[in-house]
Amino acid sequence: MAGRLKDKVAIVAGAGSRGPGLGNGKATAILFAREGARVLCVDAELARAEETANLIHAEGNTALAFAADVARAVDCRAMVGEALARLGGLDILHNNVGVESRLDLMETTEEEWDRVMAIDLKTMLLTTQAAVPAMEQRGGGAITCISSIAGMVGHGRTAYAAAKAGVIGFVTSVAVQLGPKRIRVNAIAPGQVWTPMVERLGAEARERRRRASPLGVEGTGWDVGWGAVYLASDEARWVTGHVLVIDAGLTRTTR
Ligand SMILES: NC(=O)c1ccc[n+]([C@@H]2O[C@H](COP(=O)([O-])OP(=O)(O)OC[C@H]3O[C@@H](n4cnc5c(N)ncnc54)[C@H](O)[C@@H]3O)[C@@H](O)[C@H]2O)c1
């Protein structure tokens, strides 16, 4: 089915992929465009944003690439300004930016904690603050923030788990505040998806991750992207403050 996001303008923050292949942000941007949205592909590294925009163009759909570090308020305002000036408005903000930290409690330095909080959590605040006035002009909008099941279940990676749990708290708070403005705010909590972000873990880890869930099927960026399409679309018009877990059932197991 196509056209679920027809006439919408979307920003995907973190629309590139850190390596060859398909990350969550890249897949989401491609699916948004296939569903009819005009997409501003935003990444701290312009070449990564351009790669995604080019894939979208190759399918005959509409996208622009834009360089912004969304851990900086000034860049977030510029990003929204670009969407307004060149794509004519803003209806959808998809916050995919995030970095992993594999350090446990005692290994986590103050610098590591601050780095992860800035990229995984502060970006949610700054992009949302920049987007709200533009969405108000449209009479509403949809914001989706990428969390992780690491923020919901026992997890050894302290700063990452804390930041991703923080994303859920952020979404819960902001959904209530923005409801009267008809701006919906939701989170997606992906499970052990196989993307360039985790590729360095190697083949053995890949197989272990695949087998871990009840479905026993490997997850990809497309699985996360389809959830993002739903939450961004009018089909989810009555859905806000929700955490959509996309994990092949992993968090339902006792293993
Ligand atoms: N792969 C998994 O198993 C998994 C599981 C749960 C959650 N996630 C989440 O998915 C998201 C990452 O997905 P991906 O596959 O697209 O990752 P990715 O690392 O391939 O892509 C993220 C992009 O964000 C960009 N970026 C990083 N910091 C930025 C900043 N400050 N401003 C602008 N752009 C910035 C990077 O340059 C990169 O291109 C993260 O939030 C991650 O925590 C992944």
The ligand as an SDF file (V2000), in Angstrom:
LIG
                    3D

 44 48  0  0  0  0  0  0  0  0999 V2000
   20.3290   -1.8960   15.9380 N   0  0  0  0  0  0  0  0  0  0  0  0
   19.7130   -2.2460   17.0380 C   0  0  0  0  0  0  0  0  0  0  0  0
   19.7400   -3.4110   17.4520 O   0  0  0  0  0  0  0  0  0  0  0  0
   18.9470   -1.2180   17.8260 C   0  0  0  0  0  0  0  0  0  0  0  0
   18.1360   -1.6580   18.8740 C   0  0  0  0  0  0  0  0  0  0  0  0
   17.4110   -0.7430   19.6000 C   0  0  0  0  0  0  0  0  0  0  0  0
   17.4830    0.6100   19.2710 C   0  0  0  0  0  0  0  0  0  0  0  0
   18.2750    1.0110   18.2650 N   0  0  0  0  0  0  0  0  0  0  0  0
   18.3160    2.4560   17.9930 C   0  0  0  0  0  0  0  0  0  0  0  0
   18.1740    2.7340   16.6090 O   0  0  0  0  0  0  0  0  0  0  0  0
   18.8270    3.9750   16.3360 C   0  0  0  0  0  0  0  0  0  0  0  0
   19.9480    3.8200   15.3290 C   0  0  0  0  0  0  0  0  0  0  0  0
   19.5000    3.2140   14.2230 O   0  0  0  0  0  0  0  0  0  0  0  0
   20.3540    3.1230   12.8780 P   0  0  0  0  0  0  0  0  0  0  0  0
   20.3580    1.6800   12.5610 O   0  0  0  0  0  0  0  0  0  0  0  0
   19.7660    4.0510   11.9040 O   0  0  0  0  0  0  0  0  0  0  0  0
   21.8550    3.6050   13.3310 O   0  0  0  0  0  0  0  0  0  0  0  0
   23.0530    4.2510   12.5420 P   0  0  0  0  0  0  0  0  0  0  0  0
   24.1110    4.4980   13.5680 O   0  0  0  0  0  0  0  0  0  0  0  0
   23.4270    3.4290   11.3390 O   0  0  0  0  0  0  0  0  0  0  0  0
   22.4810    5.6390   12.0130 O   0  0  0  0  0  0  0  0  0  0  0  0
   22.3000    6.7240   12.8450 C   0  0  0  0  0  0  0  0  0  0  0  0
   22.7300    7.9730   12.1260 C   0  0  0  0  0  0  0  0  0  0  0  0
   22.6150    9.0520   13.0610 O   0  0  0  0  0  0  0  0  0  0  0  0
   23.6570    9.9630   12.8000 C   0  0  0  0  0  0  0  0  0  0  0  0
   23.8970   10.7810   13.9880 N   0  0  0  0  0  0  0  0  0  0  0  0
   24.5140   10.4170   15.1330 C   0  0  0  0  0  0  0  0  0  0  0  0
   24.5590   11.4600   15.9770 N   0  0  0  0  0  0  0  0  0  0  0  0
   23.9420   12.4900   15.3560 C   0  0  0  0  0  0  0  0  0  0  0  0
   23.6630   13.8270   15.7120 C   0  0  0  0  0  0  0  0  0  0  0  0
   24.0430   14.3280   16.9010 N   0  0  0  0  0  0  0  0  0  0  0  0
   22.9840   14.6090   14.8400 N   0  0  0  0  0  0  0  0  0  0  0  0
   22.5960   14.1220   13.6380 C   0  0  0  0  0  0  0  0  0  0  0  0
   22.8480   12.8570   13.2490 N   0  0  0  0  0  0  0  0  0  0  0  0
   23.5160   12.0510   14.0920 C   0  0  0  0  0  0  0  0  0  0  0  0
   24.8410    9.1090   12.4000 C   0  0  0  0  0  0  0  0  0  0  0  0
   25.7740    9.8420   11.6210 O   0  0  0  0  0  0  0  0  0  0  0  0
   24.1920    7.9580   11.6530 C   0  0  0  0  0  0  0  0  0  0  0  0
   24.2510    8.1330   10.2540 O   0  0  0  0  0  0  0  0  0  0  0  0
   19.4840    4.4510   17.6090 C   0  0  0  0  0  0  0  0  0  0  0  0
   18.6560    5.3480   18.2850 O   0  0  0  0  0  0  0  0  0  0  0  0
   19.6190    3.1290   18.3520 C   0  0  0  0  0  0  0  0  0  0  0  0
   19.7960    3.3250   19.7320 O   0  0  0  0  0  0  0  0  0  0  0  0
   19.0130    0.1320   17.5240 C   0  0  0  0  0  0  0  0  0  0  0  0
  1  2  1  0
  2  3  2  0
  2  4  1  0
  4  5  1  0
  4 44  2  0
  5  6  2  0
  6  7  1  0
  7  8  2  0
  8  9  1  0
  8 44  1  0
  9 10  1  0
  9 42  1  0
 10 11  1  0
 11 12  1  0
 11 40  1  0
 12 13  1  0
 13 14  1  0
 14 15  2  0
 14 16  1  0
 14 17  1  0
 17 18  1  0
 18 19  2  0
 18 20  1  0
 18 21  1  0
 21 22  1  0
 22 23  1  0
 23 24  1  0
 23 38  1  0
 24 25  1  0
 25 26  1  0
 25 36  1  0
 26 27  1  0
 26 35  1  0
 27 28  2  0
 28 29  1  0
 29 30  1  0
 29 35  2  0
 30 31  1  0
 30 32  2  0
 32 33  1  0
 33 34  2  0
 34 35  1  0
 36 37  1  0
 36 38  1  0
 38 39  1  0
 40 41  1  0
 40 42  1  0
 42 43  1  0
M  CHG  2   8   1  16  -1
M  END
$$$$
